[in-house]
Amino acid sequence: MQLLSVPGKFKNFTCVIVAMFISAFATAQQQDDRPNILWIVSEDNTTYIGAYGDVYATTPNIDALAKQGILFENAYCTAPVCAPSRSTLITGMYPPAVGTENMRSEYPVPAFVKFFPRYLREAGYYTSNNAKKDYNTVDQTEAWDESGNKATYKNRRPGQPFFAVFNINTTHESSIFGNEVRRQMTAEFTKKPLDSIQLPPEKPLIHDPEKIHIPPYLPATREMKHDWALYYDKIQQMDSEVGTLLKELDEAGLADNTIVFYYGDNGGVLGRSKRFIFESGLHIPLVVRIPEKFRKYTNLPAGSRTKQLVDFTDFAPTVLSLAGIQPPAYLQGKAFLGKYAVTKQRDIVFNFRGRMDEGIDLVRSVRDRQYRYVKNFMPHRKYGQHIEFLWLASNIRSWEKAYKEGTLNEVQSRFFNPKPAEELYDVIADPDNIHNLAGKPGYEKILDTLRKETFRLLVEIKDVGFIPEPEAERITVTTTLYDYARSGNYDISKVLETAIAASSNDKKQLSYLIKKSAVKDPVIRYWAATGLLALGKDAQAAKPVLQKLLKDEKRYIGTVAAEALYHLGDKQDALQHLYKAVKDSSVMSRLQALIALQAATPEELVSVEGELEQITKNKTEYDKKAARYLLKRIAAFSGKSK
């Protein structure tokens, strides 16, 4: 609309009329007395924000939002990677409870679980998502009035309240890969010739690489410093985009009617953060601004900070509570704001790690206000398993190079070594999580308390992450993992008992594991075999048992036995099993065999080169990447270029 030109003496009067018109229009736009709710989600960043005390960050818009709202000092994603964490957000349930913990597995959730925006939509809210979903399960499109790159609350009916999500991918892991890598990724994704892909030239760095603080668990290589500086540049750009969204809300006259959440979907992307169970991968920024008319929903004043523990299971019930909708009883989190907010705060948050892309692992963790406990159920798998996407970052490659050259100190080298069975960190005194207190005098009580709390929770939610993924693939053809866990066919207490023994790194468990390798339950047999694998040379006496397991009716158990036998010197039988397993019709059986074959020499891998080449032509993502890694090792050995 264009205003008519008016004489100067009428300009002030005109401004008053225009202001009254805008105010009336905004009122018409928001006739409902329920709050609008706006989520601004930035990808892959932890608390590298000025408001959280980061002096290197340039984040004036988020800092200003924190002064107007509530800053949560102890907010956590459930998994240190996007898809499982987003599954938590959309369902309000822990992925190890519903079977959505493994990266982009897309196993179904039980029928009663609704993506929570559907409850808002059914209550009259306009729901929009711009634009990322990545919920790690079968989509429920009815949750949104619109979802896509153009989705916005602006398309709602006049006066209709809204729940709107805007995802900012500026800080995503891929943003620090560099143009050459990004060109290759674009060419592969679009199926276009590489030389046809043109990207804007890379901009000069704003943040000085020489002034960036590099944590002590990382080496200060040239590439590391560059990527950290570039990442801070991306955070600055992301903050500007946050400012644009807030400005649009204000200019629409909706700021006084809208509760705003700003948060990150998982921790940062620099070494040992995203994908890893440390504060750097799990601790997220969370700021909530509540307009004056809705201050009844909290007793915290504007500009305050709270140490209250919250995790992603709490977000769905909190949004429903703010909208005046009673959260369904099946939700596993609790509302921390709104009409149905609980009065008792959390004592702990729960975190987990399953398969990360093509890297197979299983980790569970809890954190109270001071300590983080970590249980590594596959301690024989090193932290730094090769994951193709992670290794696209130059800082990771430089870290590995320094390790191979022997220039790292003990703390920096841990990433490339097997994990301890348990970890305990004082996150207040040791925010970088480098001093493992498990087993140290004076910490026995806190270790035992958090260990018991972790195991209690796993039994309570009937954690299905202990089901090996080839078996999960089979189960989900006919039912959900959640329903299977409650069918009488899955005894989590007995499975957990075996998994604890298997991951203890204690050779005294050998006879127990041998005994459990003969039970009827294949999941328990799998964990018994895994324990024998983890014991390495200390499982020498179990070679006859492993030979028997090699022929188990469940190929995934035989694959674990084959890997164990390989390390015990029975290479021929082990390799013959693995060569066959890479041809399995099950994607996850193939992947499991490919991971086991990482222990083989390039000469041994040559025997299966043709099968590896065939796998790289498959449509499935992660077995393809694992096969490519093995082919690169063959190529390096033979002098070829891959």
Stockholm file with secondary structure:
# STOCKHOLM 1.0

chainA/1-642         MQLLSVPGKFKNFTCVIVAMFISAFATAQQQDDRPNILWIVSEDNTTYIGAYGDVYATTPNIDALAKQGILFENAYCTAPVCAPSRSTLITGMYPPAVGTENMRSEYPVPAFVKFFPRYLREAGYYTSNNAKKDYNTVDQTEAWDESGNKATYKNRRPGQPFFAVFNINTTHESSIFGNEVRRQMTAEFTKKPLDSIQLPPEKPLIHDPEKIHIPPYLPATREMKHDWALYYDKIQQMDSEVGTLLKELDEAGLADNTIVFYYGDNGGVLGRSKRFIFESGLHIPLVVRIPEKFRKYTNLPAGSRTKQLVDFTDFAPTVLSLAGIQPPAYLQGKAFLGKYAVTKQRDIVFNFRGRMDEGIDLVRSVRDRQYRYVKNFMPHRKYGQHIEFLWLASNIRSWEKAYKEGTLNEVQSRFFNPKPAEELYDVIADPDNIHNLAGKPGYEKILDTLRKETFRLLVEIKDVGFIPEPEAERITVTTTLYDYARSGNYDISKVLETAIAASSNDKKQLSYLIKKSAVKDPVIRYWAATGLLALGKDAQAAKPVLQKLLKDEKRYIGTVAAEALYHLGDKQDALQHLYKAVKDSSVMSRLQALIALQAATPEELVSVEGELEQITKNKTEYDKKAARYLLKRIAAFSGKSK
#=GR chainA/1-642 SS CCCCCCCGGGHHHHHHHHHHHHHHHHHHHTCSSSCEEEEEEESSCCSCSGGGTCTTCCCHHHHHHHHHSEEEEEEECSSSSHHHHHHHHHHSSCHHHHTCCSTTCCCCCCTTCCCTHHHHHHTTCEEEEESCCCCSSCCCGGGCSEESTTCCGGGSCTTCCEEEEEEECTTSGGGGSCHHHHHHHHHHHHTCCGGGCCCCCCCCCSSCGGGSCCCTTSCCCHHHHHHHHHHHHHHHHHHHHHHHHHHHHHHTTCGGGEEEEEEESSCCSSTTSTTSSSHHHHEECEEEECCGGGGGGCSSCTTEEEEEEEEGGGHHHHHHHHTTCCCCTTCSSCCSSSTTCCSSCCSCEEEEECCBTTBCCCEEEEECSSEEEEEESCTTSCTTCCCTTGGGSHHHHHHHHHHHTTCCCHHHHGGGSCCCSEEEEETTTCTTCCCCCTTCTTCHHHHHHHHHHHHHHHHHTTCGGGSCHHHHHHHTTTSCHHHHHTTTSCCHHHHHHHHHHHTSCCGGGHHHHHHHTTSSCHHHHHHHHHHHHHHGGGGGGGHHHHHHHTTCSSHHHHHHHHHHHHHTTCHHHHHHHHHHHTTCSSHHHHHHHHHHGGGSCHHHHGGGHHHHHHHTTSSCSHHHHHHHHHHHHHHHHHTCCC
#=GC SS_cons         CCCCCCCGGGHHHHHHHHHHHHHHHHHHHTCSSSCEEEEEEESSCCSCSGGGTCTTCCCHHHHHHHHHSEEEEEEECSSSSHHHHHHHHHHSSCHHHHTCCSTTCCCCCCTTCCCTHHHHHHTTCEEEEESCCCCSSCCCGGGCSEESTTCCGGGSCTTCCEEEEEEECTTSGGGGSCHHHHHHHHHHHHTCCGGGCCCCCCCCCSSCGGGSCCCTTSCCCHHHHHHHHHHHHHHHHHHHHHHHHHHHHHHTTCGGGEEEEEEESSCCSSTTSTTSSSHHHHEECEEEECCGGGGGGCSSCTTEEEEEEEEGGGHHHHHHHHTTCCCCTTCSSCCSSSTTCCSSCCSCEEEEECCBTTBCCCEEEEECSSEEEEEESCTTSCTTCCCTTGGGSHHHHHHHHHHHTTCCCHHHHGGGSCCCSEEEEETTTCTTCCCCCTTCTTCHHHHHHHHHHHHHHHHHTTCGGGSCHHHHHHHTTTSCHHHHHTTTSCCHHHHHHHHHHHTSCCGGGHHHHHHHTTSSCHHHHHHHHHHHHHHGGGGGGGHHHHHHHTTCSSHHHHHHHHHHHHHTTCHHHHHHHHHHHTTCSSHHHHHHHHHHGGGSCHHHHGGGHHHHHHHTTSSCSHHHHHHHHHHHHHHHHHTCCC
//
